[in-house]
Amino acid sequence: MGERLIVFFDIGDTPVSAVGLDKSQPAFFAHARDRGGVPVSRCLFVGESPEERAAAASVGFLVSPHPLHALYLVETEFSVHHA
């Protein structure tokens, strides 16, 4: 019961950026992972920047360069099926 989807997105001064981290730093993603309270195997970052994707991947996130690819990953890697 209860698949859980937590979404973090950057809209200016997010709590993570407020503590001096940005998406080029693995610590940014480690902080988001820890705050999300889900296993890293359930974490996905979608972003155009290869550097940001590398930072996310370095702490265990799945990464995607495009939202449509991310939907594919969610369907296949997370076994989430929509009714």
ABEGO torsion letter per residue (X at the ends): XGBBBBBBBBBEBBAAAAAGBBAABAAAAAAAAAAAGBBAAABBBBBABAAAAAAAAAAGBBBBABAAAAAAAAAAAAGBBBX
